[in-house]
């Protein structure tokens, strides 16, 4: 039952937002009493925390699988983008913004965990790209990795990129191309152009 509550709560939080969804909403959606939820989670904050970090773990596991199976650092980043978008496909209520506003401590802990995970993974990918000749040999791996994390978080700021003007998919696509164009070699650019062309065809 605990797992079912987490799964349903995650779906509702991503769709409607952390602030909007109440414990009553979750109970009604599941056809259970609110008391049943409180058996496993003493308050909504604990439930938000559990759902947030469960989703984080699922995404991390998926990213690890992509890195383990891929031999192309550019393809890795595009595969990761698609994987993350698939898991956040119902994200319609700016959950990151609401998490920061109403559950700041959880947001900050999540941000720290995200940085540790992404910095490690992207650093390995960048080093791999240098070794295989698709990324420039003179890039500063640690600096670029940190900039990538900062950029990916920056595009979620709705004061800069309002949701009524930009979609999450468009922002991630444009930022990924922006990031890669800055570090690829001529060899890497050939691979990147294939992904840009495919994306353009998919959007037509």
Secondary structure, 3 states (H helix, E strand, C coil): CHHHHHHHHHHHHHHHCCCCCCHHHHHHHHCCCHHHHHHHCCCHHHHHHHHHHHHHHHHHHHHHHHHHHCCCHHHHHHHHHHHHHHHCCCCCCCHHHHHHHHCHHHHHHHHHHHHHHHHHHHHHHHHHHHHHCCECCCCCHHHHHHHHHHHHHHCCCCCCCCCCCCCHHHHHHHHHHHHHHCCECHHHHHHHHHHHHHHHHHHC
